[in-house]
Amino acid sequence: MTDQPFSNLALQSELLKALDILGYEYMTPIQAASLPPLLAGDDLIAQARTGSGKTAAFGLGLLQNLEVDRSDVQALVLCPTRELADQVAKALRALARALPNVKILTLCGGTPIGPQLASLAHGAHILVGTPGRIDDHLRKGSLTLDSVNQLVLDEADRMLDMGFRETLERIVAGLPERRQTLLFSATFPEDIETLSAAIQHQPQRITVDSPVAHESIQQLAFTVERPDKFDAAIALLLHYRPESALLFCNTKRDCDALAAHLNTQGFSALALHGDLEQRQRDQVLVRFSNRSVNLLVATDVASRGLDVAGLDAVISVDPTPDAEIHLHRIGRTGRAGESGLALSLFTPQETHRRERIETYQGSALVDGPPEALESTLRANDLKQYAPMVTLDIDGGRKQKLRPGDVVGALTRGGALTQEQIGKIDVFDTATYVAVHNKVAKQALKQIQEGRIKGKRFRARLLR
C-alpha cells in the first residue's frame, strides 16, 4: 500500500462510498500510479501482476465515466480466461454497489450462448468477456460495440500466448476510433509492444513491479535428473509440509501425470490446464481455493488470474524459460505480509534457465539443503489430508440461490454449525460449499432431504 488515500482522487461520491464499504482506504502502487492519468482519459500500458490491485484501478476508471442513463455498451474488458473474467466482473459489481442500476454482463466461452443472447437483449453498460466469445457474438450480430468508449485488455500477454492476436484485431476493428484503451500485462514481450502500437494512441507507460526477488519469499533451488523430478517434488512436499501448494509443469501431459502420481502417494491433488471443460475448471479452482484439495498442478497459462489466499509454497517442477514468468509464479505466495516458499527443480541441462532468472531478478537462487530430497516418508504417514470437502449443489444464481440460503439449509435443526461451513461459491447454475470432512455426509443429507427456499436441489460430494 501507499500513503495516498482514494479520497485524494476526484471520484464520484458513490464510488468513494463503495471503497469505504470494501475497506479500501489507501491505494496500492499500481492504483496510485495509474488512476490519475486513467481518470484524465489517457491511454495506458501498465505492467502489474495478479494481486496488485489493477482490477480496482481500471474498474474505478470505467465506473467513473459511465453514463447509467444510456442503455448501450460503453466499456469492454477482455480477459484470457473465464476464471479471470468472473473475478473481474465480481470486483466491478462490488465497486458499483452504490451506483444505481449499473448492468455488468459476463460473456465467456464454455457456457451455452442462448442465455447470453437473452441477457444482451436486456442491455448492459459494461461487458467482461473472453475474446473468443465476444467475437462469436459480433459474428452473429447479437452484439454491437459502436458506443464503447473504453477498452481494457487484462493479462494481455496471456491472450497473445493463447493465440488470440487475430481475434483481438477483429474485435478492435469493430470499436470506435475515439476511445480510451487500457492495456494491463504482467510482462512486456515484443508482441505487447506491437499490439500497443496498433491499438493505442500515445499511451502512458507505467511499471510498478520492478524485476527484483520478492523479499518475503524464500527461494531455494535443487538440481535433479529429469526422471527424478516427480519424486523430488514429493520429497520437498514431505520435507517442508506446506498446507497448500501450487506446482508448475510446462505441459498438460506432465500436469496430469504429476497430479496422478501425487494422489497415488496419498496427497490430495488436482491438475489445471487448457484441456479441461469449463465446469471441470470451475470445480478444480473452487476445490483448491476452499481447501478441499491441498495441491494444484498447473500450466502457466491455465493458472493466470488464480489468486488464492494463504498459499504456503510454489514449486516449479519445470522451470520456465521466461524469467519474468518465474517472478509471476512465485509472487502467488508470500502475500499480505506473510512469508512464502518458492522451490525450483533444475536438471543439469536447465542451468541456463536458472542463470537467466538470477540475472533478471538481480539475486542468486540459494541451493536447497540436500536432505530435503531424501525423505522416505509417505503422505499417508503424515496424514496430510485436505481439511474440507466440497458439496456441489445443482442450483445457482439463476435459481436465485444466495450463500445465506445455503448456510440456513445446512444449519437447520442444528445439523451443522457455521464454523463447520467454509467458503461458498455461487455460479449461474451451480453452488459449491466447503464443509469440514467430519460432517460432509451430514451436509449432503441436509441438502438432499431438505429444501432451500422451498425447493429441493440435487447435490453430491466432490472427491
C-alpha positions, 0 to 999 in steps of 0.5 A: 500500500501507499500513503495516498488515500482514494479520497485524494482522487476526484471520484464520484461520491458513490464510488468513494462510498463503495471503497469505504464499504470494501475497506479500501482506504489507501491505494496500492502502487499500481492504483496510485500510479495509474488512476490519475492519468486513467481518470484524465482519459489517457491511454495506458500500458501498465505492467502489474501482476495478479494481486496488485490491485489493477482490477480496482484501478481500471474498474474505478476508471470505467465506473467513473465515466459511465453514463447509467442513463444510456442503455448501450455498451460503453466499456469492454474488458477482455480477459484470457480466461473465464476464471479471470473474467468472473473475478473481474466482473465480481470486483466491478459489481462490488465497486458499483454497489452504490451506483444505481442500476449499473448492468455488468454482463459476463460473456465467456466461452464454455457456457451455452450462448442462448442465455447470453443472447437473452441477457444482451437483449436486456442491455448492459453498460459494461461487458467482461468477456473472453475474446473468443466469445465476444467475437462469436457474438459480433459474428452473429450480430447479437452484439454491437460495440459502436458506443464503447468508449473504453477498452481494457485488455487484462493479462494481455500477454496471456491472450497473445500466448493463447493465440488470440492476436487475430481475434483481438484485431477483429474485435478492435476493428469493430470499436470506435476510433475515439476511445480510451484503451487500457492495456494491463500485462504482467510482462512486456514481450515484443508482441505487447509492444506491437499490439500497443502500437496498433491499438493505442494512441500515445499511451502512458507507460507505467511499471510498478513491479520492478524485476527484483526477488520478492523479499518475503519469499524464500527461494531455494533451488535443487538440481535433479535428473529429469526422471527424478523430478516427480519424486523430488517434488514429493520429497520437498512436499514431505520435507517442508509440509506446506498446507497448500501448494501450487506446482508448475509443469510446462505441459498438460501431459506432465500436469496430469501425470504429476497430479496422478502420481501425487494422489497415488502417494496419498496427497490430495491433488488436482491438475489445471490446464487448457484441456479441461471443460469449463465446469471441470475448471470451475470445480478444480479452482473452487476445490483448491481455493476452499481447501478441499484439495491441498495441491494444484498442478498447473500450466502457466497459462491455465493458472493466470488470474488464480489468486488464492489466499494463504498459499504456503509454497510454489514449486516449479517442477519445470522451470520456465524459460521466461524469467519474468514468468518465474517472478509471476509464479512465485509472487502467488505466495508470500502475500499480505505480509506473510512469508512464502516458499518458492522451490525450483527443480533444475536438471543439469541441462536447465542451468541456463534457465536458472542463470537467466532468472538470477540475472533478471531478478538481480539475486542468486537462487540459494541451493536447497539443503540436500536432505530435503530430497531424501525423505522416505516418508509417505503422505499417508504417514503424515496424514496430510489430508485436505481439511474440507470437502466440497458439496456441489449443489445443482442450483445457482444464481439463476435459481436465485440461490444466495450463500445465506440460503445455503448456510440456513439449509445446512444449519437447520435443526442444528445439523451443522454449525457455521464454523463447520461451513467454509467458503461458498461459491455461487455460479449461474447454475451451480453452488459449491460449499466447503464443509469440514470432512467430519460432517460432509455426509451430514451436509449432503443429507441436509441438502438432499432431504431438505429444501432451500427456499422451498425447493429441493436441489440435487447435490453430491460430494466432490472427491 
